Every structure is written in structure tokens, then in C-alpha cells.
């Protein structure tokens, strides 16, 4: 197995504990969009004792997920018709997948039809406002990578405010947005310097520390009545 193949294999075997923590015992029927090899869905089944279906684009990962989930569909949610009915699910999970879509706004609207009244979306979305991205822009670079904030397979990029609009303008209200932080001493010093510069130019940056240290946002959005 090549290094690239090992990386890809590991990519589809991740269990997002931050999303798992959000799942409620009342979420007894869940749809995991981009379920990968099914590790998160399997953990959700253990937590709730309910049913978990998955949608996965990569056929090899979908086949592996079938051993863990109740139903797995190998499909492109943006292009294909899914074999689920309206208001079937208590919750839909998007674990680091909305940024890979051409039209995540349309997908969120589509998801609303699959959810029961007051059903939930749980999502993890990388933050393009992280200090490492700001530093790249200051240096005049925007370097794509095999993984991370500038994963070369990302089509869309979100800040906290754009995440809020993604859901609120497409049929959902925000219950919570929390952040997973990732910075070191050097990055913290850079944030401090940028705050001073922004203040001098009367740019509002009261929440810069939070915005620039958030590597990823964890979202709970609820379907509007």
C-alpha cells in the first residue's frame, strides 16, 4: 500500500467525537451524509440504540460502511435521488463534507425535507478565518494541501458568519456553534499584533481571538417550523 493509499484509508476511518457528543438519545433515526466507512454512524447506533443510514460517494468506503450501518447508499447527494422519504429522520449529520460540495446551500434545503419537524442537522465545518490562513494571505499565498483547511478537494470555504447564513437562510435556526481550537504561541502573538493593527484602522475585532483560533466549527441547527 502506498503512502497516498494509507492516507486515503485513514481518511475514511475517522470518528468525529465532537459530532458524536451532540447526538441526543431522542435522535433514534439518523442519516449520515458522507458516512465514509461508517465509524461515526456505528458509534451513534451504540449511543442511541437507534437506526443509522449513510450516504457515501466513494464506493470502497460505502461497501465497508454496510457492515456497520443499517442502510448505506453509494450516491452523490447533489446529483442523485436518495431512497428516503420526507420527514424520515430525527437528525442528519454532515461530518466535514459540506465544504466538498458545489452547492451546499441547496443540499441544506434538500436535507430539510428529509427531517421530521424540529429535526436537527449536526455538522463540522472548517474555518477559513483561522490564523494560519490569514498568515498565508499576508505572505501572498493560498497553498492547497492533501488535507486540512486548504484540502485541495474543498470547493467552498466558510467563516463563522457564513456558516450561520448557510443554515439560517435555508430553513434552519442555529442552536449552537462551538469551535475546536488549534494554535500555538507564535500564532497567538500574530493574532495580538493583528488586533492592534485593526484597532488602529477602526476595524471591529472584538471576537478576533475566537475567530482566528477556531480550526473547525461544530454546528447544531434545528429545522424551522
Secondary structure, 3 states (H helix, E strand, C coil): CCHHHHHHHHHCCCCCHHHHHHCCCCCCEEEEECCCCCHHHHHHHHHHCCEEEEEECCHHHHHHHCCCCCEEEECCCCCCCCCCCCCCEEEEEEECCHHHCCCHHHHHHHHHHHEEEEEEEEEEEEECCCHHHHHHHHHCCCCCECCCCCECCCCCCECHHHHHHHHHCCCEEEEEEEEEECCCHHHHHHHHHHHHHHHHCCCCCCCHHHHHHEEEEEEEEEECC
